Amino acid sequence: MQRCNFNMDPISISDLLVATGGHAADGLDRDINFNQVVIDSRQVTPGGVFWALPGTLCDGHDFVRDACQRGAAFCVVNSDRNDWGGPVVKVAQTGAALSQFAQWYREQLEPLVIGVTGSVGKTTTREMIHAALSADHCGIRSIANYNNEIGLPLSLFQLEKSHDYGVLEMGACHSGDIRDLCAIAQPEVGVITGIAPVHLEKFGSLEQIIQTKAELLQALPSDGFAVVNGDCPHAQSVAAYANCPVIFVGESQENEYRATNVRASQHQLSFHVRDHEYHIPVSGRHHLSAALCAVAVATEVGMAAEQIAKGLLRFATAAGRCQIKQIGPWTIIDDSYNANPTSMRAACQLMQAWKTGNKKIAVVGDMLELGEEAGRYHHELGIQIAQSDIDCLLAYGDNAHNVIAGAFEAGMDAHQMAECPMFESLLMNLDCWLEAGDVLLVKGSRTMRMERVVEWATRQTEEINNLDALGVPA
C-alpha cells in the first residue's frame, strides 16, 4: 500500500475569492497560501483556514477569535457579521460558500471520484473499495461519516493532484440531497449499495428513496459506469435512471460479478468471483454485497484480481459497524452506530450463525425515522430475534414494547426478555443477565447512543480487573 499525504494542494486567497465571490478584509494578503480547511476551531493548525458555519447547537462565528489565536491564516465568515478581531474573508453565506469552494477545488483535480450511496452499507462499501484500490493506487476516502453538504466538501479537501482516486460517501435525508452532492464532487463512478425503508419519515415513500438514491446515477457522465447491488429487489428500478453502463453484482445468475462458493465464519468471509478467490476479515455474510462492489470497481479500473485480493485482506471494519470485540469475558458484536430494518435483519442472521456454548443476548435500541410504519417494523424485529436462536432480548426505547410483543408472539419466553424504556433499566437488566462467555449484540439507531452499552461493559471489565489486582472477590 502506498503512503499518501492528506492535505489540500496549496490554494491562494485569490483563488478562494474567485470560487466563492467573497472579499478579503482590509490588510489581508491575497497571496497567502493555505492547505487546510476546518470547521472546528480546536482543529486549526498554524496557516490553516477556519470556516465559520452557523449551526443549531452553536455558531462557528463565536469561535473566530479562538481560531485566530490558534494560528489560523484567516477565517471565512458571513458578510453581515462584524467585530472579528482577526483576518477574515467575508462571503454571503458560509454554508453555500463551502459548497462553491469545494466544487471549484474538485474542478482543479484529475483523480477518479467514486460516489457511494444507498440505504444501507455505505460506509462499509466505501471502506472496502478503498481497501481494494489502495493495494495498487494512492487515494482517499471520506472522513468518518462525513457524507452531507458539510462533510463531503471537507472529505473532498483531502484530495491532491497526486492522488489516483477518491471514494466519497453520499447520504441523503431529502430529495435533491444526492444531486447537490454530485454537483460538488462530480463523480465518474457511482455505487448503489441497496435500497431499503430508511428515513421514511422524511422521504415519505420507498419510491421517493429510489429516486433520491438514483440521483447519483443521473449525475454520472456517459463514459463513466455504475455498480449496483443486483440482488436488491429495487436494482432495476434504480438502474433505469443511469445514462451510463450499469454493472450488477450479487449472487444471482443475472449479475455480471457473481459470487459463488460463499463461506462466512465468525471472523472471515470467503467467496469466488470469475474463478478468483477472495477472503475478507469480517463477521457476517451481509458484508458480501460491499465486497462485490469493491471487486467490481477495482476490476473495472484495471486492477488484477491478485492485487484486489491483497487489498481486501487489509480491510478493517469501521467503528461501531459490526466490530467484534473481546471485552473481558464477553464477546461483543458492536454494531451500535446505526440501525434500520434491513441492517437489523442482517445482525439477527449473524447472531443465528454464531457458534458459542453460552448465551446469545440481543440488546437493541429503537430504529428511528420509520414514520407510521415504526410499530410494525419493530414488531417484525421482535419476531426475527425470536427466530434467530437468540437466548435473551433487551429492548430499549419508545418502541421496546413492540419488539417484545413480536418476540413473545414468535415463541420467546417472557423470562428471556425485558422491556427497557429507560437506559438505566437496560443496564440493570444486563448486569443481572450477563455471564462469562456470553455473546452480546449491541445495535440501534444513532440517536439511541447504543455505544454506551459497550462503554459500560468496558468499565465493568476494568472494575473486575482492579478488584482482582487487589485480591478482592468481584
C-alpha positions as CSV (number, residue, x, y, z in Angstrom):
1,M,0.0,0.0,0.0
2,Q,1.4,3.4,-1.0
3,R,1.9,6.1,1.6
4,C,-0.3,9.1,0.9
5,N,-0.5,12.6,2.4
6,F,-3.9,14.0,3.2
7,N,-3.7,17.8,2.9
8,M,-5.1,20.0,0.2
9,D,-2.9,21.2,-2.6
10,P,-1.8,24.8,-1.7
11,I,-4.6,27.3,-2.5
12,S,-4.3,31.1,-2.5
13,I,-6.8,33.5,-1.0
14,S,-7.3,34.9,-4.5
15,D,-8.5,31.5,-5.7
16,L,-10.9,31.3,-2.8
17,L,-12.3,34.7,-3.6
18,V,-12.9,33.7,-7.2
19,A,-14.6,30.4,-6.2
20,T,-16.9,31.9,-3.6
21,G,-17.5,35.5,-4.7
22,G,-16.2,36.7,-1.3
23,H,-14.0,39.7,-0.5
24,A,-11.0,39.9,1.8
25,A,-10.9,42.3,4.8
26,D,-8.6,45.2,4.6
27,G,-5.0,44.3,5.1
28,L,-5.3,40.6,4.3
29,D,-2.5,39.4,2.0
30,R,-4.2,37.8,-1.1
31,D,-1.0,35.9,-1.9
32,I,-1.3,33.8,1.3
33,N,-1.5,30.1,0.5
34,F,-3.3,27.5,2.7
35,N,-3.8,23.8,2.6
36,Q,-6.2,23.1,5.4
37,V,-9.9,23.9,5.9
38,V,-11.6,23.1,9.3
39,I,-15.0,23.9,10.8
40,D,-13.9,23.2,14.4
41,S,-11.6,25.9,15.8
42,R,-9.9,23.3,18.0
43,Q,-8.5,21.6,14.9
44,V,-6.8,24.7,13.5
45,T,-3.1,24.3,12.8
46,P,-0.9,27.3,12.0
47,G,-1.6,28.6,8.5
48,G,-4.9,26.7,8.2
49,V,-8.4,28.2,7.5
50,F,-11.3,28.2,9.9
51,W,-14.7,28.2,8.1
52,A,-17.3,29.6,10.5
53,L,-20.6,27.8,10.0
54,P,-23.8,28.6,11.8
55,G,-25.4,25.5,13.5
56,T,-28.4,24.5,15.6
57,L,-26.3,24.0,18.8
58,C,-23.6,26.6,18.3
59,D,-22.4,29.2,15.8
60,G,-19.0,28.9,14.3
61,H,-18.7,32.7,14.2
62,D,-18.5,32.6,18.0
63,F,-15.1,30.8,17.7
64,V,-13.4,33.1,15.2
65,R,-11.2,34.7,17.8
66,D,-10.2,31.3,19.2
67,A,-9.3,30.1,15.7
68,C,-7.1,33.2,15.1
69,Q,-5.4,32.7,18.5
70,R,-4.6,29.1,17.4
71,G,-2.8,30.4,14.3
72,A,-5.4,30.4,11.6
73,A,-4.2,32.3,8.5
74,F,-7.7,33.7,8.2
75,C,-11.3,32.8,8.8
76,V,-14.3,32.7,6.4
77,V,-17.3,34.4,7.8
78,N,-20.7,35.8,6.8
79,S,-20.5,39.3,5.4
80,D,-23.4,40.5,7.7
81,R,-21.3,39.9,10.8
82,N,-18.7,42.3,12.4
83,D,-16.1,42.6,15.1
84,W,-13.8,39.7,14.4
85,G,-10.5,40.7,15.9
86,G,-8.6,38.8,13.2
87,P,-8.1,38.4,9.5
88,V,-11.2,37.3,7.6
89,V,-12.7,36.6,4.2
90,K,-16.4,37.6,4.0
91,V,-18.9,35.7,2.0
92,A,-22.7,36.0,1.5
93,Q,-23.3,32.7,3.3
94,T,-20.6,30.4,4.7
95,G,-22.5,27.2,4.1
96,A,-23.2,27.9,0.4
97,A,-19.6,29.2,0.0
98,L,-18.2,26.0,1.4
99,S,-20.0,24.0,-1.4
100,Q,-18.9,26.5,-4.0
101,F,-15.3,26.3,-3.0
102,A,-15.3,22.5,-2.8
103,Q,-16.8,22.4,-6.3
104,W,-14.1,24.7,-7.6
105,Y,-11.4,22.7,-5.9
106,R,-12.8,19.5,-7.4
107,E,-12.6,21.0,-10.9
108,Q,-8.8,21.6,-10.5
109,L,-8.2,17.9,-9.9
110,E,-7.8,14.8,-12.1
111,P,-8.3,11.8,-9.6
112,L,-11.1,9.4,-10.3
113,V,-14.0,10.2,-8.0
114,I,-16.3,7.4,-6.9
115,G,-19.6,8.2,-5.2
116,V,-21.2,5.7,-2.9
117,T,-24.8,5.9,-1.7
118,G,-27.6,3.6,-0.7
119,S,-29.9,2.9,2.3
120,V,-27.5,0.5,4.0
121,G,-23.8,-0.3,4.0
122,K,-22.5,2.9,2.6
123,T,-19.5,3.2,5.0
124,T,-18.6,-0.4,4.8
125,T,-18.7,-0.4,1.0
126,R,-16.7,2.8,0.8
127,E,-14.1,1.3,3.1
128,M,-13.9,-1.9,1.0
129,I,-13.5,0.0,-2.2
130,H,-10.7,2.0,-0.7
131,A,-9.0,-1.2,0.7
132,A,-9.1,-2.8,-2.8
133,L,-7.9,0.2,-4.7
134,S,-5.2,1.2,-2.2
135,A,-3.3,-2.1,-2.9
136,D,-2.3,-0.6,-6.3
137,H,-3.1,3.1,-6.1
138,C,-2.9,6.1,-3.9
139,G,-6.1,7.8,-2.9
140,I,-8.5,8.9,-0.2
141,R,-12.0,8.1,1.1
142,S,-14.5,10.1,3.1
143,I,-13.6,11.1,6.6
144,A,-15.6,9.1,9.2
145,N,-19.3,9.7,8.4
146,Y,-18.8,13.0,6.5
147,N,-21.4,12.4,3.8
148,N,-23.6,15.5,3.7
149,E,-23.3,19.1,2.4
150,I,-20.7,19.9,5.0
151,G,-18.9,16.6,5.4
152,L,-18.5,15.9,1.7
153,P,-16.6,19.1,1.0
154,L,-14.3,18.5,4.0
155,S,-13.6,15.0,2.7
156,L,-13.0,16.3,-0.8
157,F,-10.4,18.7,0.5
158,Q,-8.2,15.7,1.3
159,L,-7.6,15.1,-2.4
160,E,-4.4,16.2,-4.1
161,K,-3.4,16.2,-7.7
162,S,-1.0,13.3,-7.0
163,H,-3.9,11.0,-5.9
164,D,-5.4,8.5,-8.2
165,Y,-8.8,8.3,-6.7
166,G,-11.3,9.5,-4.0
167,V,-14.1,7.4,-2.6
168,L,-16.8,9.7,-1.3
169,E,-19.8,8.6,0.7
170,M,-23.1,10.4,-0.1
171,G,-26.0,10.5,2.3
172,A,-29.5,11.9,1.9
173,C,-32.4,12.9,4.1
174,H,-34.4,14.6,1.4
175,S,-35.0,14.5,-2.3
176,G,-32.3,16.5,-4.1
177,D,-29.6,15.9,-1.5
178,I,-27.6,13.5,-3.6
179,R,-28.0,15.7,-6.7
180,D,-26.5,18.6,-4.7
181,L,-23.5,16.5,-3.5
182,C,-22.9,15.3,-7.0
183,A,-22.7,18.8,-8.3
184,I,-19.8,19.3,-5.8
185,A,-18.0,16.0,-6.2
186,Q,-18.7,15.4,-9.9
187,P,-18.3,11.6,-9.6
188,E,-17.3,9.5,-12.6
189,V,-18.2,6.2,-10.9
190,G,-21.3,5.6,-8.8
191,V,-22.1,2.7,-6.4
192,I,-25.6,1.9,-5.1
193,T,-25.4,-0.4,-2.1
194,G,-29.1,-1.2,-1.9
195,I,-32.5,0.4,-1.3
196,A,-34.4,-0.1,2.0
197,P,-37.0,1.7,4.1
198,V,-34.7,4.2,5.8
199,H,-35.7,7.8,6.8
200,L,-39.3,7.1,5.7
201,E,-40.5,10.0,7.9
202,K,-38.6,12.4,5.7
203,F,-38.9,10.7,2.3
204,G,-42.5,9.6,2.6
205,S,-42.3,6.5,0.4
206,L,-39.9,3.8,-0.8
207,E,-40.3,5.2,-4.4
208,Q,-39.0,8.6,-3.2
209,I,-36.0,6.9,-1.7
210,I,-35.3,5.1,-5.0
211,Q,-35.5,8.3,-6.9
212,T,-33.2,10.1,-4.5
213,K,-30.5,7.4,-4.5
214,A,-30.8,7.3,-8.3
215,E,-29.7,11.0,-8.4
216,L,-26.1,9.6,-8.2
217,L,-26.6,7.6,-11.4
218,Q,-28.2,10.5,-13.2
219,A,-25.1,12.6,-12.4
220,L,-22.6,10.2,-13.9
221,P,-21.1,11.0,-17.3
222,S,-21.8,8.7,-20.3
223,D,-18.3,7.4,-20.2
224,G,-18.4,6.6,-16.5
225,F,-20.1,3.5,-15.0
226,A,-22.3,2.5,-12.1
227,V,-22.2,-0.6,-9.8
228,V,-25.5,-1.7,-8.3
229,N,-26.4,-4.4,-5.9
230,G,-28.2,-6.7,-8.3
231,D,-29.7,-8.8,-5.5
232,C,-31.7,-5.8,-4.2
233,P,-35.3,-6.1,-5.3
234,H,-35.2,-2.5,-6.4
235,A,-32.0,-2.8,-8.5
236,Q,-33.6,-2.5,-11.9
237,S,-35.7,0.5,-10.8
238,V,-32.7,2.5,-9.6
239,A,-30.6,1.4,-12.6
240,A,-33.2,2.8,-15.0
241,Y,-32.1,6.3,-14.2
242,A,-28.5,5.8,-15.4
243,N,-27.1,7.4,-18.6
244,C,-24.0,5.2,-18.5
245,P,-23.2,1.4,-18.3
246,V,-24.6,-0.3,-15.2
247,I,-22.8,-3.3,-13.7
248,F,-24.8,-5.6,-11.3
249,V,-23.2,-7.5,-8.5
250,G,-24.6,-10.3,-6.3
251,E,-25.2,-14.0,-6.0
252,S,-28.0,-14.5,-8.6
253,Q,-27.0,-15.7,-12.1
254,E,-28.1,-12.4,-13.7
255,N,-25.3,-10.4,-12.1
256,E,-22.2,-9.6,-14.1
257,Y,-20.0,-10.0,-11.0
258,R,-21.5,-13.1,-9.3
259,A,-20.3,-14.5,-6.0
260,T,-20.1,-18.3,-5.7
261,N,-18.9,-20.7,-3.0
262,V,-19.6,-18.2,-0.3
263,R,-18.5,-19.1,3.2
264,A,-19.0,-17.0,6.2
265,S,-17.3,-17.8,9.5
266,Q,-17.2,-15.8,12.7
267,H,-14.0,-14.0,11.6
268,Q,-13.8,-14.3,7.8
269,L,-15.9,-14.0,4.6
270,S,-14.7,-16.0,1.6
271,F,-16.1,-16.2,-1.9
272,H,-15.2,-16.7,-5.6
273,V,-15.8,-14.3,-8.5
274,R,-14.7,-15.2,-12.0
275,D,-12.5,-18.0,-10.8
276,H,-10.7,-15.9,-8.3
277,E,-10.9,-16.4,-4.5
278,Y,-11.3,-13.5,-2.0
279,H,-11.0,-13.5,1.8
280,I,-12.1,-10.6,4.0
281,P,-11.6,-10.4,7.8
282,V,-15.2,-9.7,8.7
283,S,-18.0,-11.4,10.5
284,G,-21.3,-11.9,8.7
285,R,-22.5,-12.9,5.3
286,H,-24.2,-9.5,4.9
287,H,-20.7,-8.0,4.0
288,L,-20.8,-9.8,0.7
289,S,-22.5,-7.0,-1.3
290,A,-20.0,-4.4,-0.2
291,A,-17.2,-6.8,-1.1
292,L,-18.6,-7.4,-4.6
293,C,-19.0,-3.7,-5.2
294,A,-15.3,-3.3,-4.3
295,V,-14.2,-6.2,-6.6
296,A,-16.3,-4.7,-9.5
297,V,-15.0,-1.2,-9.1
298,A,-11.3,-2.3,-8.8
299,T,-11.6,-4.7,-11.7
300,E,-13.3,-2.1,-14.0
301,V,-10.5,0.4,-13.4
302,G,-7.9,-2.2,-14.5
303,M,-6.6,-3.9,-11.3
304,A,-5.6,-7.5,-11.3
305,A,-7.6,-9.9,-9.1
306,E,-4.5,-10.8,-7.1
307,Q,-3.9,-7.2,-6.1
308,I,-7.6,-6.7,-5.3
309,A,-7.5,-9.8,-3.0
310,K,-4.4,-8.4,-1.2
311,G,-6.2,-5.1,-0.6
312,L,-9.4,-6.7,0.7
313,L,-7.3,-8.8,3.2
314,R,-6.3,-5.5,4.8
315,F,-9.9,-4.3,5.2
316,A,-10.8,-3.1,8.7
317,T,-14.3,-2.6,10.0
318,A,-15.3,1.0,10.8
319,A,-16.1,1.9,14.4
320,G,-19.5,0.7,15.6
321,R,-20.2,-1.3,12.4
322,C,-20.2,-5.0,13.2
323,Q,-17.0,-4.8,15.1
324,I,-16.1,-8.0,17.1
325,K,-14.7,-7.0,20.5
326,Q,-13.4,-9.3,23.3
327,I,-14.2,-7.2,26.3
328,G,-13.3,-9.1,29.5
329,P,-15.1,-12.5,29.5
330,W,-17.6,-11.4,26.9
331,T,-17.7,-11.3,23.1
332,I,-19.4,-8.1,22.0
333,I,-20.7,-7.5,18.4
334,D,-20.6,-3.7,18.4
335,D,-23.0,-2.7,15.7
336,S,-24.1,0.4,17.6
337,Y,-23.5,3.0,15.0
338,N,-27.0,2.9,13.4
339,A,-29.9,0.6,12.6
340,N,-32.8,0.1,10.2
341,P,-35.0,-2.9,9.4
342,T,-32.5,-4.3,6.8
343,S,-29.4,-4.0,8.9
344,M,-31.2,-5.4,12.0
345,R,-32.2,-8.4,9.9
346,A,-28.5,-8.9,8.9
347,A,-27.5,-8.6,12.6
348,C,-30.0,-11.3,13.6
349,Q,-28.7,-13.6,10.8
350,L,-25.2,-13.1,12.2
351,M,-26.2,-14.0,15.7
352,Q,-28.1,-17.1,14.5
353,A,-25.0,-18.4,12.8
354,W,-22.7,-17.5,15.7
355,K,-21.2,-20.6,17.4
356,T,-21.0,-20.4,21.2
357,G,-21.5,-22.6,24.2
358,N,-23.0,-19.7,26.2
359,K,-25.9,-17.3,25.9
360,K,-26.5,-15.1,22.9
361,I,-28.0,-11.8,24.1
362,A,-29.5,-9.1,21.8
363,V,-29.5,-5.5,23.1
364,V,-31.5,-3.4,20.6
365,G,-32.5,0.2,20.6
366,D,-35.2,1.9,18.6
367,M,-34.9,2.2,14.8
368,L,-35.9,5.8,14.2
369,E,-37.4,7.8,11.3
370,L,-39.7,4.9,10.2
371,G,-42.8,7.1,10.3
372,E,-46.2,5.4,10.6
373,E,-44.7,2.0,10.0
374,A,-42.5,2.2,13.1
375,G,-44.7,-0.1,15.2
376,R,-44.9,-2.8,12.5
377,Y,-41.1,-2.8,11.8
378,H,-40.3,-3.1,15.5
379,H,-42.8,-5.9,15.9
380,E,-41.2,-7.7,13.0
381,L,-37.8,-7.2,14.6
382,G,-39.0,-9.0,17.7
383,I,-40.2,-11.9,15.6
384,Q,-36.8,-12.1,13.8
385,I,-34.9,-12.1,17.1
386,A,-37.1,-14.9,18.5
387,Q,-36.4,-16.9,15.3
388,S,-32.7,-16.4,15.3
389,D,-31.6,-18.7,18.2
390,I,-31.0,-15.7,20.5
391,D,-31.4,-16.6,24.1
392,C,-32.2,-13.2,25.7
393,L,-33.6,-9.9,24.5
394,L,-33.3,-6.4,26.0
395,A,-35.3,-3.8,24.0
396,Y,-34.7,-0.2,24.8
397,G,-36.7,2.9,23.7
398,D,-40.2,4.1,22.9
399,N,-40.8,1.1,20.6
400,A,-39.4,-1.5,23.0
401,H,-42.9,-2.8,23.8
402,N,-43.4,-3.6,20.1
403,V,-40.2,-5.5,19.9
404,I,-41.1,-7.5,23.0
405,A,-44.6,-8.2,21.7
406,G,-43.2,-9.6,18.4
407,A,-40.7,-11.8,20.2
408,F,-43.4,-13.1,22.5
409,E,-45.7,-13.8,19.6
410,A,-42.9,-15.8,17.9
411,G,-42.5,-18.0,21.0
412,M,-39.8,-16.4,23.0
413,D,-40.2,-17.0,26.8
414,A,-41.2,-13.9,28.8
415,H,-38.4,-14.6,31.3
416,Q,-35.9,-14.2,28.4
417,M,-37.0,-10.7,27.6
418,A,-37.1,-7.3,29.2
419,E,-38.7,-4.0,28.0
420,C,-36.5,-1.1,29.0
421,P,-38.0,2.3,28.3
422,M,-35.0,3.9,30.2
423,F,-31.3,3.3,29.6
424,E,-30.7,2.8,33.3
425,S,-33.1,-0.1,33.4
426,L,-31.4,-1.6,30.4
427,L,-28.0,-1.6,32.2
428,M,-29.6,-3.0,35.4
429,N,-31.1,-6.0,33.5
430,L,-27.9,-6.6,31.5
431,D,-25.9,-6.6,34.7
432,C,-28.1,-9.4,36.0
433,W,-28.1,-11.5,32.9
434,L,-24.6,-11.2,31.6
435,E,-22.2,-14.1,32.4
436,A,-18.7,-15.1,31.3
437,G,-18.6,-16.4,27.8
438,D,-21.8,-14.7,26.6
439,V,-22.1,-13.2,23.1
440,L,-23.7,-9.7,23.1
441,L,-25.2,-7.9,20.1
442,V,-25.5,-4.2,20.5
443,K,-27.4,-2.3,17.9
444,G,-29.8,0.7,17.5
445,S,-30.2,4.0,15.6
446,R,-27.6,6.7,16.1
447,T,-29.7,8.9,18.4
448,M,-30.1,5.9,20.8
449,R,-26.4,6.0,21.5
450,M,-26.1,2.3,22.0
451,E,-22.3,2.6,22.2
452,R,-22.9,3.4,25.8
453,V,-23.6,-0.3,26.4
454,V,-20.1,-1.2,25.0
455,E,-18.6,1.6,27.2
456,W,-20.4,0.1,30.3
457,A,-19.1,-3.3,29.5
458,T,-15.6,-1.9,29.3
459,R,-15.9,-0.2,32.7
460,Q,-17.3,-3.4,34.2
461,T,-14.2,-5.2,33.0
462,E,-11.8,-2.6,34.3
463,E,-13.5,-2.7,37.8
464,I,-13.3,-6.5,37.8
465,N,-9.6,-6.3,36.9
466,N,-8.9,-3.7,39.6
467,L,-10.6,-5.9,42.2
468,D,-8.6,-8.9,41.1
469,A,-5.4,-6.9,41.3
470,L,-6.3,-6.1,44.9
471,G,-7.3,-9.6,45.7
472,V,-10.9,-8.6,46.4
473,P,-13.7,-11.0,45.2
474,A,-15.8,-9.4,42.4
